[in-house]
Amino acid sequence: MADLRIEDAALTQAQATLQTAGNRLAPAAQALRRLDAGVVGADPLIGPLQDAQELLGADLGIVGQALVELAARTATIDAVFAQADQQLSQVAGAAR
């Protein structure tokens, strides 16, 4: 049976990637909310376009926040794995 191995570097990279993705979505969400839907010109299109940009902007904001929160959770996961590793080492040392 193979041991489960999660390298600290992998968790650190995952955390950085999630944080970066979340941070990059925030400006995109804000920019979407500031778009001028009136440039389409036709009144029947303006309302639906405004609705779509508001929904997409809000959804991007939610996804961005979720990515940032997930990045924070990876730090917790890393700490739990480190603690479990330490406890397993102690138990293995005591069994010798």
C-alpha positions in Angstrom: 0.0 0.0 0.0 1.4 3.4 -1.0 1.6 6.2 1.6 -0.5 9.3 1.0 2.0 12.2 0.4 1.0 15.8 0.2 4.1 18.0 -0.2 4.2 21.4 1.5 5.2 22.9 -1.8 2.1 21.6 -3.5 -0.2 23.1 -0.9 1.7 26.4 -0.9 1.5 26.5 -4.7 -2.3 25.7 -4.6 -2.8 28.4 -2.0 -0.9 31.0 -4.1 -2.8 30.0 -7.3 -6.2 30.2 -5.6 -5.4 33.6 -4.0 -4.1 35.0 -7.3 -7.2 33.8 -9.2 -9.5 35.3 -6.6 -7.6 38.6 -6.7 -7.8 38.7 -10.5 -11.5 38.2 -10.6 -12.3 41.2 -8.3 -11.3 43.9 -10.8 -13.1 42.0 -13.6 -16.3 41.9 -11.5 -16.0 45.6 -10.7 -15.3 46.5 -14.4 -18.4 44.6 -15.5 -20.6 46.5 -13.1 -19.3 49.8 -14.5 -19.9 49.0 -18.1 -22.3 51.3 -20.0 -25.0 49.1 -21.4 -26.4 52.1 -23.2 -23.8 51.9 -25.9 -25.8 49.1 -27.6 -28.3 51.8 -28.6 -31.4 49.8 -28.9 -33.7 50.2 -25.9 -34.9 46.6 -26.0 -31.3 45.4 -25.6 -30.2 47.8 -22.8 -32.3 46.3 -20.0 -31.3 42.6 -20.6 -27.7 43.6 -21.1 -27.7 45.5 -17.8 -29.3 42.5 -16.1 -26.7 40.2 -17.6 -23.7 42.3 -16.7 -25.0 42.8 -13.1 -25.5 39.0 -12.7 -22.2 38.1 -14.2 -20.4 40.8 -12.1 -22.0 39.5 -9.0 -21.2 35.9 -9.8 -17.6 36.7 -10.6 -17.4 38.5 -7.2 -18.8 35.4 -5.5 -16.4 33.1 -7.3 -13.5 35.4 -6.5 -14.4 35.5 -2.8 -14.8 31.7 -2.7 -11.3 31.3 -4.3 -9.8 33.6 -1.7 -11.6 31.6 1.1 -10.4 28.3 -0.4 -6.9 29.6 -0.4 -7.2 30.4 3.3 -8.5 26.9 3.9 -5.4 25.4 2.3 -3.3 27.0 5.0 -5.5 25.2 7.6 -5.2 21.9 5.7 -1.4 22.3 5.6 -1.4 22.9 9.4 -3.6 19.8 10.0 -1.4 17.6 7.8 1.8 18.9 9.6 0.2 18.1 13.0 -0.9 14.6 11.9 2.6 14.0 10.5 4.1 15.0 13.7 1.8 12.8 15.8 2.4 9.8 13.5 6.1 10.3 13.9 5.8 10.4 17.7 3.7 7.2 17.7 6.1 5.5 15.4 9.0 6.6 17.6 7.3 5.3 20.7 6.6 1.9 19.1 10.2 1.3 18.5 
